[in-house]
Amino acid sequence: EVLSPINVDLRGWWLMLINPGVHVSTAEVYANTPTAPAQCDLAEVLTTLAPAQWNGKLVNVMEPYVLSAYPAVAEAKQRIVHAGATYTAMSGSGSSVYGIFSKEPQLPQLPKGQRGWVLPL
């Protein structure tokens, strides 16, 4: 892989991150995720589109397996969606999920063992 920096300006946006308190095995997720070609040019999407336009373009292909195998992760993602996120996704192979908001969100009540944060970007 060739990695290169991407300058993304998210000043004025907010991030909500929820860790549902479950361990998700990276090896298990990769073993259950089919290989998929890139759906878009990541740099182009991140630098030319607003977060509200990322839905359907920036897709974590590991999510379907994790969200079905680990209900706590799916529930955490739904909490972020219900809080009003403009864009939401799972981080890497899980288990944390995040959402991007145009204004400061209120962290929802979380079940015991889950942790969450709200931060300005």
HELIX and SHEET records of a PDB file:
HELIX    1   1 THR A   26  ALA A   31  1                                   6    
HELIX    2   2 LEU A   42  THR A   48  1                                   7    
HELIX    3   3 PRO A   51  GLN A   53  5                                   3    
HELIX    4   4 GLU A   63  ALA A   69  1                                   7    
HELIX    5   5 PRO A   71  HIS A   82  1                                  12    
SHEET    1   A 4 TYR A  87  MET A  90  0                                        
SHEET    2   A 4 VAL A  97  PHE A 101 -1                                        
SHEET    3   A 4 TRP A  14  ASN A  19 -1                                        
SHEET    4   A 4 ARG A 115  PRO A 120 -1                                        
END                                                                             
